[in-house]
Amino acid sequence: MKYLLLFILTISTLFSQSIILDDKAKVNITPSLLYYLDEYSDFTKQNVLKEEFKKSDSKRLMFGYKYDSTLWAKFSLENHSEETITKIFDYDYPILKEFTLINLDTNKTTSGGFKYNKNYKNTMKQPIKLILQPHSVNHFLLQAKSTDVALMMKVNIWETDSYYTDTNKNQYITFLFLGAIASLLLYNIILFLFTKDINYFYYSLVMLSMLTLKLFLEGFFTFIFPYYEVKQWHLLLLLYLMNLALVMFTIKFLDLKNNMPKIEKVLFVYLLFVTILTILGMFDIVTTEVHRRILLASFYFLVFVGLYAVHKRIAQAKYYVFGWMFLLLFITIEATKQLGFSDFFADYPHLGMVSIFLEALLFSIALAARIRSLQDDKKEALQKLYLLKEKESKEFELEVVNRTKKLNKALEDKSLLLQEVHHRVKNNLQIIISLLRLQIDEIDDTKVQKLLQDSENRVQAISNVHEMLYSNDSLQEINSQEYFQKLVQSIQNSFAIKDIKVFVDSKPFLSMDKAIYCGLIINELVTNAFKYAFDDNTGEIHISLLKIENEYILTMFDNGKGLSSDAKSNLGTILVKTLVKKQLKGSLEVDVSNGTKYIMKFG
């Protein structure tokens, strides 16, 4: 009994004035704590009480990244009432790896932190129930250690119902925040899938990384995944992804490649640097504090880039700056806490969520404004294109009219020229015909007269073609029916034989070349028929020309006595064969079984 009294007396001298518990729903006892920072975790609960503890006087103890250190705190809770009271001990830092609360009076030890989260249900933190007897003073020793995040301590003593009411409220707010951000995230992802605009992809990554970070800081991950254990490299990778997405979003959203190419190069160099820095941080070559300070500085640099973009009047830059202000507020709040600087907004626990939501909302509006701007630019470009096309169309139409006039004039001149050529050729051929006729009249030799008469008919066949081309509207083709009839009439007149009937059936139109060759062929064959086919100078000659697809078929037959030996070897027959095979590139068939029949095919 003597030793117990001595121990209690010793403990009492080590603690400051007891914290008297009342009916308040919540009491932050951190300012009343005595704490000791064990830099290298050398002490145990048995010997740390011998060290000199300091008075807190702060709403939250913050020491930055002290992975090798252990934070000790001691406090006394006093129940002045006549009844047993139950309170909730709340270590208000849900991402702390582990803490241990030791009741020095009963030597009862209770552990908390996300390492022990599986032992606590339906809460993002690890509440410890304290039962205080009437008129009692309880002495506690608190041990806290962090190996992955900053070392902090904030201790609240809650009235039980109030604690769970507040916990439920915070969970509802967290889920509401999650739903709001998830909606905006889904909105941006859908826009990316439909527009293929890379800005939406990078901003979706920004939102996803920010959402993940905030939910982690709120203890949401350990709440949903109680067996999840935070590792330092998880946070390094998450922060790297967030930084990468922010930088790439800045580059694309502000179009730095065209607007500020030098700053774009600086940011790409920075990304390379921070990649190396993150890898070194994962292997503990670079301290977490250095890594966080550099990232924080980069965020402020991005704000400077946004302000400079506003100065340069870059489209949507003002949305970028306003959105960044809210994002920077969240980053500054969390970074200063983690680095151990200050907890400026301790009285506004949900300010970080509000900042992220407003930032996400503003950037979503900015991206929507970007769509409108692009649509307006597209509409303006289409309008300009329409006007340009209309102008070009009118100019083209005018050009077509002018060129058509010139072409019509040229065609008219060409037609006149060709008509004149055909007229002159026809006149020259008529002169030759006249000369041949003079020769015929001057010569008494009948054989020579016949030869000259044949030559006259041949020249007349060619002359008829040029006469028809000169007389017709078309200078390229002639009516074969009209041409053949005129040619046959001329031959009949030269022989003065009326009882030999010639029938012509020809539908196709012929080009000048084909008309001349066909005319010469018909001239020779009809002339031979008149000379050799009919002994009594009576009979019929039939001439037909057909066109089947791309092939012409010229047929001539008579009902005379058949092809004689004289006719086979004369000049006219030889000329026919030459014209068909060499000039028309065709074939010739001769049938003398019943009169004489010639079938000529050419293309």
C-alpha positions as CSV (number, residue, x, y, z in Angstrom):
1,M,0.0,0.0,0.0
2,K,2.9,2.3,0.8
3,Y,4.5,1.7,-2.7
4,L,1.2,2.3,-4.5
5,L,0.7,5.6,-2.7
6,L,4.3,6.5,-3.5
7,F,3.8,5.7,-7.3
8,I,0.6,7.7,-7.5
9,L,2.4,10.6,-5.8
10,T,5.3,10.4,-8.2
11,I,3.0,10.2,-11.3
12,S,1.0,13.2,-10.0
13,T,4.1,15.3,-9.8
14,L,5.0,14.5,-13.4
15,F,1.6,15.7,-14.9
16,S,0.4,19.2,-15.1
17,Q,-3.0,20.3,-13.8
18,S,-5.7,17.7,-14.5
19,I,-8.2,18.2,-17.3
20,I,-11.6,18.4,-15.7
21,L,-14.2,16.8,-17.8
22,D,-17.7,18.3,-18.0
23,D,-20.7,17.9,-20.2
24,K,-19.2,19.6,-23.3
25,A,-19.8,17.6,-26.5
26,K,-16.1,18.0,-27.5
27,V,-12.9,19.2,-25.9
28,N,-9.6,19.6,-27.7
29,I,-7.2,18.7,-24.9
30,T,-4.1,19.2,-27.1
31,P,-3.2,22.6,-25.6
32,S,-3.2,21.0,-22.1
33,L,-0.9,18.2,-23.1
34,L,2.7,17.7,-22.0
35,Y,4.8,16.3,-24.9
36,Y,8.2,14.9,-25.5
37,L,9.7,14.2,-29.0
38,D,11.9,11.2,-28.9
39,E,14.0,12.0,-32.0
40,Y,15.4,8.5,-32.5
41,S,12.8,6.4,-30.6
42,D,15.2,5.5,-27.9
43,F,12.8,5.5,-25.0
44,T,10.2,3.1,-23.7
45,K,7.1,4.0,-21.6
46,Q,9.1,3.0,-18.4
47,N,11.9,5.5,-18.8
48,V,10.4,8.3,-21.0
49,L,8.5,9.7,-18.0
50,K,11.8,10.7,-16.5
51,E,12.5,13.1,-19.4
52,E,11.4,16.7,-19.4
53,F,8.1,17.1,-21.2
54,K,7.1,20.4,-22.7
55,K,3.8,22.3,-22.5
56,S,1.8,22.1,-25.8
57,D,-0.2,25.4,-25.9
58,S,-1.2,24.5,-29.4
59,K,-4.4,23.1,-31.0
60,R,-2.4,20.6,-33.0
61,L,1.2,19.5,-32.6
62,M,3.0,19.3,-35.9
63,F,6.6,18.1,-36.5
64,G,6.8,17.4,-40.2
65,Y,8.3,14.2,-41.6
66,K,9.9,12.5,-38.5
67,Y,10.0,8.9,-39.6
68,D,12.6,7.9,-37.0
69,S,10.9,9.7,-34.1
70,T,8.3,8.8,-31.5
71,L,6.0,11.5,-30.0
72,W,5.1,11.0,-26.4
73,A,2.3,12.9,-24.6
74,K,0.9,12.7,-21.1
75,F,-2.3,14.1,-19.6
76,S,-4.7,13.6,-16.7
77,L,-8.5,13.4,-16.9
78,E,-10.5,14.2,-13.8
79,N,-14.1,13.3,-13.1
80,H,-15.6,15.6,-10.4
81,S,-19.1,14.3,-10.8
82,E,-21.0,11.8,-8.6
83,E,-21.5,9.5,-11.6
84,T,-19.4,7.3,-13.8
85,I,-18.9,9.0,-17.1
86,T,-18.0,7.5,-20.5
87,K,-16.0,9.6,-23.0
88,I,-14.5,8.9,-26.4
89,F,-10.8,9.4,-26.9
90,D,-10.3,10.7,-30.5
91,Y,-6.8,10.9,-32.1
92,D,-7.8,13.3,-34.8
93,Y,-5.4,12.2,-37.5
94,P,-6.8,9.3,-39.5
95,I,-3.7,8.6,-41.6
96,L,-1.3,8.1,-38.6
97,K,0.1,4.6,-38.8
98,E,-0.1,3.8,-35.1
99,F,-0.6,5.2,-31.7
100,T,-0.9,3.7,-28.2
101,L,-2.9,5.0,-25.3
102,I,-1.6,3.8,-21.9
103,N,-3.7,4.2,-18.7
104,L,-0.9,4.6,-16.1
105,D,-3.3,3.9,-13.3
106,T,-4.5,0.5,-14.6
107,N,-1.6,-0.2,-17.0
108,K,-4.3,-0.8,-19.7
109,T,-2.9,-0.4,-23.2
110,T,-5.1,0.4,-26.3
111,S,-3.7,0.7,-29.9
112,G,-5.1,2.7,-32.8
113,G,-4.0,4.1,-36.2
114,F,-4.7,2.7,-39.6
115,K,-2.5,-0.2,-38.8
116,Y,-5.2,-1.4,-36.4
117,N,-8.2,-0.1,-38.5
118,K,-9.5,-3.6,-39.0
119,N,-10.3,-3.6,-35.3
120,Y,-12.7,-0.6,-35.6
121,K,-15.9,-0.8,-37.6
122,N,-18.0,1.9,-39.4
123,T,-15.6,4.8,-38.6
124,M,-12.8,6.5,-40.4
125,K,-10.8,6.9,-37.2
126,Q,-10.1,4.7,-34.2
127,P,-12.1,5.9,-31.2
128,I,-11.2,4.6,-27.7
129,K,-13.9,4.4,-25.0
130,L,-12.8,5.9,-21.7
131,I,-14.7,5.0,-18.5
132,L,-14.0,7.4,-15.6
133,Q,-15.2,6.6,-12.1
134,P,-16.8,9.3,-9.9
135,H,-14.3,11.7,-8.2
136,S,-11.4,10.1,-10.0
137,V,-8.2,11.3,-11.7
138,N,-6.9,9.1,-14.5
139,H,-3.3,9.5,-15.8
140,F,-2.5,8.6,-19.4
141,L,0.6,8.3,-21.6
142,L,0.2,8.6,-25.3
143,Q,2.7,7.2,-27.8
144,A,2.5,8.1,-31.6
145,K,4.7,7.1,-34.5
146,S,4.5,7.7,-38.3
147,T,6.7,6.1,-40.9
148,D,4.9,7.3,-44.1
149,V,3.3,10.7,-43.4
150,A,4.0,13.7,-41.2
151,L,4.0,13.3,-37.5
152,M,1.1,15.2,-35.9
153,M,-1.1,15.0,-32.8
154,K,-4.5,16.4,-32.1
155,V,-6.5,14.8,-29.3
156,N,-10.2,15.4,-28.7
157,I,-12.3,14.1,-25.8
158,W,-15.9,13.6,-26.9
159,E,-19.2,12.9,-25.3
160,T,-20.2,9.5,-26.8
161,D,-23.4,10.4,-28.7
162,S,-21.9,13.6,-30.0
163,Y,-18.8,11.8,-31.4
164,Y,-20.9,9.3,-33.4
165,T,-23.2,12.0,-34.6
166,D,-20.2,14.1,-35.8
167,T,-18.6,11.0,-37.3
168,N,-21.8,10.2,-39.3
169,K,-22.0,13.8,-40.4
170,N,-18.4,13.8,-41.6
171,Q,-19.0,10.5,-43.4
172,Y,-22.0,11.9,-45.1
173,I,-20.1,15.0,-46.2
174,T,-17.3,12.8,-47.5
175,F,-19.7,10.7,-49.5
176,L,-21.4,13.8,-50.8
177,F,-18.0,15.2,-51.8
178,L,-17.1,11.9,-53.4
179,G,-20.4,11.9,-55.4
180,A,-20.0,15.5,-56.6
181,I,-16.4,15.0,-57.7
182,A,-17.2,11.6,-59.3
183,S,-20.0,13.3,-61.3
184,L,-17.7,16.0,-62.6
185,L,-15.0,13.3,-63.2
186,L,-17.5,11.3,-65.2
187,Y,-18.6,14.4,-67.1
188,N,-15.0,15.1,-68.2
189,I,-14.3,11.5,-69.1
190,I,-17.4,11.4,-71.3
191,L,-16.4,14.7,-73.0
192,F,-13.0,13.2,-73.6
193,L,-14.5,10.1,-75.2
194,F,-16.7,12.2,-77.4
195,T,-14.5,15.1,-78.3
196,K,-11.1,13.3,-78.2
197,D,-9.7,16.5,-76.7
198,I,-6.6,15.5,-74.6
199,N,-7.4,18.4,-72.2
200,Y,-10.3,16.4,-70.7
201,F,-8.1,13.3,-70.3
202,Y,-5.4,15.2,-68.4
203,Y,-7.9,17.0,-66.3
204,S,-9.7,13.8,-65.5
205,L,-6.3,12.5,-64.2
206,V,-6.0,15.7,-62.1
207,M,-9.4,15.2,-60.6
208,L,-8.8,11.5,-59.9
209,S,-5.5,12.1,-58.2
210,M,-6.9,15.0,-56.1
211,L,-9.9,13.0,-55.1
212,T,-7.7,10.0,-54.2
213,L,-5.4,12.2,-52.1
214,K,-8.2,14.0,-50.2
215,L,-10.0,10.7,-49.5
216,F,-6.7,9.3,-48.2
217,L,-6.2,12.3,-45.9
218,E,-9.7,11.9,-44.6
219,G,-9.1,8.3,-43.7
220,F,-11.6,7.1,-46.4
221,F,-9.3,4.5,-47.8
222,T,-8.7,2.7,-44.5
223,F,-12.4,3.0,-43.9
224,I,-13.3,1.2,-47.1
225,F,-10.3,-1.0,-47.2
226,P,-9.5,-1.8,-43.5
227,Y,-6.6,-4.1,-44.5
228,Y,-5.0,-1.6,-46.7
229,E,-1.6,-0.4,-45.4
230,V,-0.2,3.0,-46.5
231,K,3.3,2.9,-47.9
232,Q,5.4,5.9,-48.5
233,W,5.9,5.0,-52.2
234,H,2.2,5.0,-52.7
235,L,2.0,8.6,-51.7
236,L,5.0,9.5,-53.8
237,L,3.5,7.9,-56.9
238,L,0.1,9.5,-56.3
239,L,1.7,13.0,-55.9
240,Y,3.8,12.4,-59.0
241,L,0.8,11.4,-61.0
242,M,-1.1,14.5,-59.8
243,N,1.9,16.7,-60.6
244,L,2.3,15.2,-64.1
245,A,-1.4,15.6,-64.9
246,L,-1.4,19.2,-63.7
247,V,1.6,20.1,-65.8
248,M,0.4,18.4,-68.9
249,F,-3.1,19.9,-68.5
250,T,-1.4,23.4,-68.1
251,I,0.6,22.8,-71.3
252,K,-2.4,21.7,-73.4
253,F,-5.1,24.0,-71.9
254,L,-3.1,27.2,-72.3
255,D,-1.5,25.9,-75.6
256,L,2.0,26.8,-74.3
257,K,3.5,25.3,-77.5
258,N,2.2,28.2,-79.5
259,N,1.7,30.9,-76.8
260,M,4.7,30.4,-74.5
261,P,7.1,27.9,-76.0
262,K,10.0,28.7,-73.6
263,I,7.8,28.0,-70.5
264,E,6.7,24.8,-72.2
265,K,10.3,23.7,-72.4
266,V,10.9,24.6,-68.8
267,L,7.9,22.5,-67.7
268,F,9.1,19.5,-69.7
269,V,12.5,19.8,-68.1
270,Y,10.8,20.0,-64.7
271,L,8.8,16.8,-65.4
272,L,12.0,15.0,-66.2
273,F,13.5,16.4,-62.9
274,V,10.5,15.4,-60.8
275,T,10.4,11.9,-62.3
276,I,14.0,11.4,-61.2
277,L,13.2,13.0,-57.8
278,T,10.3,10.6,-57.3
279,I,12.3,7.6,-58.1
280,L,15.1,8.7,-55.7
281,G,12.4,9.3,-53.1
282,M,11.1,5.8,-53.4
283,F,14.6,4.5,-52.5
284,D,15.0,7.0,-49.6
285,I,17.8,8.8,-51.4
286,V,15.9,12.1,-51.3
287,T,14.0,13.0,-48.2
288,T,10.2,13.3,-48.2
289,E,10.4,16.9,-47.0
290,V,12.7,18.0,-49.9
291,H,10.3,16.2,-52.4
292,R,7.2,17.9,-50.9
293,R,8.9,21.4,-50.9
294,I,9.8,21.1,-54.6
295,L,6.3,19.9,-55.5
296,L,4.8,22.8,-53.6
297,A,7.1,25.3,-55.3
298,S,6.0,23.9,-58.7
299,F,2.4,24.5,-57.9
300,Y,3.1,28.1,-57.2
301,F,5.0,28.3,-60.5
302,L,2.0,27.0,-62.3
303,V,0.0,29.8,-60.8
304,F,2.6,32.2,-62.1
305,V,2.2,30.7,-65.6
306,G,-1.5,31.2,-65.4
307,L,-1.2,34.8,-64.4
308,Y,1.3,35.4,-67.2
309,A,-1.2,33.8,-69.6
310,V,-3.9,36.2,-68.4
311,H,-1.4,39.1,-69.0
312,K,-0.9,37.8,-72.5
313,R,-4.7,37.6,-73.0
314,I,-4.6,33.9,-73.7
315,A,-8.1,32.4,-74.1
316,Q,-9.5,30.7,-71.0
317,A,-6.5,31.8,-68.9
318,K,-8.7,33.6,-66.4
319,Y,-10.7,30.3,-65.7
320,Y,-7.4,28.5,-65.2
321,V,-6.2,31.1,-62.6
322,F,-9.4,31.1,-60.7
323,G,-9.5,27.3,-60.6
324,W,-5.9,27.2,-59.5
325,M,-6.5,29.5,-56.6
326,F,-8.9,27.0,-55.0
327,L,-6.6,24.1,-55.8
328,L,-3.7,26.0,-54.4
329,L,-5.6,26.7,-51.2
330,F,-6.1,22.9,-50.7
331,I,-2.5,22.1,-51.6
332,T,-1.2,24.9,-49.3
333,I,-3.4,23.7,-46.4
334,E,-2.3,20.1,-46.6
335,A,1.4,20.9,-47.4
336,T,1.9,23.3,-44.5
337,K,0.4,20.8,-42.2
338,Q,2.5,17.9,-43.5
339,L,5.7,20.0,-43.5
340,G,4.9,21.1,-39.9
341,F,4.6,24.8,-40.6
342,S,1.1,25.7,-39.4
343,D,-2.5,24.7,-39.3
344,F,-4.1,27.9,-40.5
345,F,-7.6,26.5,-41.1
346,A,-8.0,24.1,-38.2
347,D,-11.4,25.5,-37.5
348,Y,-12.6,24.7,-41.0
349,P,-12.0,21.0,-41.5
350,H,-14.0,20.8,-44.7
351,L,-12.4,23.7,-46.5
352,G,-10.1,21.3,-48.4
353,M,-13.1,19.5,-49.9
354,V,-14.8,22.8,-50.7
355,S,-11.6,24.0,-52.4
356,I,-11.3,20.8,-54.5
357,F,-15.0,20.9,-55.5
358,L,-14.9,24.6,-56.5
359,E,-11.7,24.0,-58.4
360,A,-13.2,21.0,-60.3
361,L,-16.4,23.0,-61.0
362,L,-14.5,26.0,-62.3
363,F,-12.2,24.0,-64.5
364,S,-15.2,22.0,-65.8
365,I,-16.8,25.3,-66.6
366,A,-13.6,26.5,-68.2
367,L,-13.5,23.3,-70.4
368,A,-17.1,23.8,-71.3
369,A,-16.3,27.4,-72.2
370,R,-13.4,26.0,-74.3
371,I,-15.9,23.9,-76.2
372,R,-18.1,26.9,-76.8
373,S,-15.1,28.9,-77.9
374,L,-14.0,26.1,-80.3
375,Q,-17.6,25.8,-81.6
376,D,-17.7,29.6,-82.2
377,D,-14.3,29.4,-83.9
378,K,-15.5,26.5,-86.0
379,K,-18.7,28.4,-86.8
380,E,-16.8,31.5,-87.8
381,A,-14.3,29.4,-89.8
382,L,-17.2,27.7,-91.6
383,Q,-18.8,31.1,-92.3
384,K,-15.6,32.4,-93.7
385,L,-15.1,29.2,-95.7
386,Y,-18.7,29.5,-97.0
387,L,-18.1,33.1,-98.0
388,L,-14.8,32.3,-99.6
389,K,-16.4,29.4,-101.5
390,E,-19.2,31.6,-102.6
391,K,-16.7,34.2,-103.8
392,E,-14.6,31.6,-105.5
393,S,-17.7,30.1,-107.1
394,K,-18.8,33.4,-108.5
395,E,-15.3,34.1,-109.7
396,F,-15.1,30.6,-111.2
397,E,-18.5,31.0,-112.8
398,L,-17.4,34.3,-114.3
399,E,-14.2,32.7,-115.4
400,V,-16.1,29.8,-117.0
401,V,-18.4,32.2,-118.8
402,N,-15.4,34.2,-120.1
403,R,-13.5,31.0,-121.1
404,T,-16.7,29.6,-122.7
405,K,-17.0,32.8,-124.8
406,K,-13.4,32.5,-125.8
407,L,-13.8,28.8,-126.7
408,N,-17.0,29.4,-128.6
409,K,-15.2,32.2,-130.5
410,A,-12.3,29.9,-131.1
411,L,-14.6,27.1,-132.2
412,E,-16.5,29.5,-134.5
413,D,-13.2,30.6,-136.0
414,K,-12.1,27.0,-136.4
415,S,-15.4,26.1,-138.0
416,L,-15.1,28.9,-140.5
417,L,-11.5,27.9,-141.1
418,L,-12.4,24.3,-141.7
419,Q,-15.3,25.3,-143.9
420,E,-12.9,27.4,-145.9
421,V,-10.4,24.6,-146.1
422,H,-13.0,22.1,-147.3
423,H,-14.3,24.6,-149.7
424,R,-10.9,25.3,-151.2
425,V,-10.1,21.5,-151.3
426,K,-13.4,20.9,-153.0
427,N,-12.7,23.7,-155.5
428,N,-9.2,22.3,-156.2
429,L,-10.5,18.8,-156.7
430,Q,-13.1,20.3,-159.1
431,I,-10.3,21.9,-161.0
432,I,-8.6,18.5,-161.3
433,I,-11.9,16.9,-162.4
434,S,-12.2,19.6,-165.1
435,L,-8.7,19.0,-166.3
436,L,-9.4,15.2,-166.5
437,R,-12.5,15.9,-168.5
438,L,-10.6,18.1,-170.9
439,Q,-8.1,15.3,-171.3
440,I,-10.9,12.8,-172.0
441,D,-12.3,15.1,-174.6
442,E,-8.9,15.6,-176.3
443,I,-8.0,11.9,-176.4
444,D,-9.4,9.5,-179.0
445,D,-8.0,6.3,-177.5
446,T,-11.0,4.6,-175.8
447,K,-8.9,2.7,-173.3
448,V,-7.1,5.8,-172.1
449,Q,-10.5,7.6,-171.9
450,K,-11.8,4.9,-169.5
451,L,-8.7,5.2,-167.4
452,L,-9.1,8.9,-167.1
453,Q,-12.8,8.5,-166.4
454,D,-12.0,6.1,-163.5
455,S,-9.6,8.7,-162.1
456,E,-12.2,11.4,-162.5
457,N,-14.7,9.3,-160.5
458,R,-12.2,8.7,-157.8
459,V,-11.4,12.4,-157.4
460,Q,-15.2,13.1,-157.5
461,A,-15.7,10.7,-154.6
462,I,-13.2,12.6,-152.5
463,S,-14.6,16.0,-153.6
464,N,-18.1,14.9,-152.6
465,V,-16.8,14.4,-149.0
466,H,-15.4,17.9,-148.8
467,E,-18.4,19.4,-150.4
468,M,-20.7,17.7,-147.8
469,L,-18.4,18.8,-144.9
470,Y,-18.4,22.3,-146.2
471,S,-22.2,22.4,-146.5
472,N,-23.1,20.7,-143.2
473,D,-23.2,22.2,-139.7
474,S,-20.9,19.4,-138.5
475,L,-17.3,19.6,-139.7
476,Q,-16.3,16.2,-138.3
477,E,-19.0,13.7,-139.6
478,I,-21.1,13.3,-142.7
479,N,-24.4,11.5,-143.4
480,S,-23.3,8.3,-145.1
481,Q,-26.7,7.7,-146.8
482,E,-26.6,11.1,-148.5
483,Y,-23.0,10.8,-149.4
484,F,-23.2,7.3,-150.9
485,Q,-26.3,8.2,-152.9
486,K,-24.6,11.3,-154.3
487,L,-21.5,9.3,-155.2
488,V,-23.5,6.5,-156.9
489,Q,-25.5,9.1,-158.8
490,S,-22.3,10.6,-160.1
491,I,-21.1,7.2,-161.3
492,Q,-24.4,6.5,-163.0
493,N,-24.2,9.8,-164.8
494,S,-20.7,9.0,-166.0
495,F,-21.8,5.7,-167.6
496,A,-25.2,6.9,-168.8
497,I,-26.8,3.5,-168.2
498,K,-30.3,3.9,-166.8
499,D,-31.3,0.2,-166.5
500,I,-28.8,-0.6,-163.7
501,K,-30.5,0.2,-160.4
502,V,-28.4,1.1,-157.4
503,F,-30.0,0.8,-153.9
504,V,-28.3,2.4,-150.8
505,D,-29.2,1.6,-147.2
506,S,-26.8,3.4,-144.8
507,K,-27.6,4.8,-141.4
508,P,-24.3,5.5,-139.6
509,F,-22.5,8.8,-139.7
510,L,-18.9,8.6,-140.8
511,S,-15.8,10.6,-140.0
512,M,-14.0,12.4,-142.8
513,D,-11.2,9.8,-143.1
514,K,-13.6,6.8,-143.1
515,A,-16.0,8.6,-145.5
516,I,-13.2,9.2,-148.0
517,Y,-12.0,5.6,-147.8
518,C,-15.5,4.2,-148.0
519,G,-16.3,6.5,-150.9
520,L,-13.2,5.3,-152.9
521,I,-14.1,1.7,-152.1
522,I,-17.7,2.1,-153.3
523,N,-16.5,4.1,-156.3
524,E,-14.3,1.2,-157.4
525,L,-16.8,-1.6,-156.7
526,V,-19.7,0.2,-158.4
527,T,-17.5,1.1,-161.3
528,N,-16.4,-2.5,-161.7
529,A,-20.0,-3.6,-161.5
530,F,-21.1,-1.2,-164.3
531,K,-18.1,-2.4,-166.4
532,Y,-18.1,-6.2,-165.9
533,A,-21.2,-7.5,-164.1
534,F,-24.0,-6.9,-166.6
535,D,-23.7,-8.0,-170.2
536,D,-27.1,-6.5,-171.2
537,N,-26.6,-3.4,-169.0
538,T,-29.5,-4.3,-166.7
539,G,-29.4,-5.4,-163.1
540,E,-29.3,-4.3,-159.5
541,I,-26.6,-3.2,-157.1
542,H,-27.2,-3.1,-153.3
543,I,-25.0,-1.1,-150.9
544,S,-25.5,-1.2,-147.1
545,L,-23.6,0.1,-144.1
546,L,-24.3,-1.1,-140.5
547,K,-22.6,-0.3,-137.2
548,I,-22.8,-3.0,-134.5
549,E,-21.2,-1.7,-131.3
550,N,-17.8,-0.4,-132.4
551,E,-17.6,-2.3,-135.7
552,Y,-18.8,-1.1,-139.2
553,I,-20.0,-3.6,-141.8
554,L,-20.0,-2.3,-145.4
555,T,-21.7,-4.7,-147.8
556,M,-22.1,-4.4,-151.6
557,F,-23.5,-7.1,-153.9
558,D,-24.9,-7.2,-157.4
559,N,-27.0,-9.8,-159.3
560,G,-24.7,-9.9,-162.3
561,K,-22.6,-12.7,-163.8
562,G,-19.9,-12.6,-161.1
563,L,-16.4,-11.3,-160.8
564,S,-14.5,-11.7,-164.1
565,S,-10.8,-12.3,-164.4
566,D,-10.3,-8.8,-165.7
567,A,-12.1,-7.3,-162.7
568,K,-10.0,-9.4,-160.3
569,S,-6.7,-8.0,-161.5
570,N,-7.6,-4.4,-162.4
571,L,-6.4,-1.4,-160.5
572,G,-9.7,-0.8,-158.9
573,T,-9.9,-4.2,-157.2
574,I,-6.3,-3.8,-156.0
575,L,-7.1,-0.4,-154.6
576,V,-10.2,-1.7,-152.7
577,K,-8.1,-4.4,-151.0
578,T,-5.4,-1.8,-150.1
579,L,-7.9,0.6,-148.6
580,V,-9.8,-2.0,-146.6
581,K,-6.7,-3.7,-145.1
582,K,-4.1,-1.0,-144.9
583,Q,-6.2,2.2,-144.3
584,L,-9.3,0.9,-142.5
585,K,-7.4,-1.9,-140.8
586,G,-10.3,-4.2,-141.6
587,S,-11.1,-7.5,-143.4
588,L,-12.5,-8.2,-146.9
589,E,-14.6,-11.2,-147.9
590,V,-15.7,-11.8,-151.6
591,D,-18.5,-14.2,-152.6
592,V,-19.1,-14.9,-156.4
593,S,-21.4,-17.8,-156.1
594,N,-24.5,-15.7,-157.0
595,G,-23.4,-12.5,-158.6
596,T,-20.6,-10.7,-156.7
597,K,-20.8,-9.9,-153.0
598,Y,-18.2,-7.9,-151.0
599,I,-18.3,-7.8,-147.2
600,M,-15.9,-5.4,-145.4
601,K,-15.6,-5.1,-141.7
602,F,-13.6,-2.4,-139.9
603,G,-13.5,-0.4,-136.7
